[in-house]
Amino acid sequence: MFATLVSAFAPLANVYYIGGGTLTLIIVVVVVVVLMRR
């Protein structure tokens, strides 16, 4: 399941590295936490 999350967030990670947006990183972390708590 973790590998699926990584592959799903890989494009977002690329956008984060290109744009350097901290907001994107925060959104990704929040989504991961929400998915983990379910």
Secondary structure, DSSP 8 states (H G I E B T S, - for coil): -HHHHHHHHHHHHHHHHHH--HHHHHHHHHHHHHHHH-
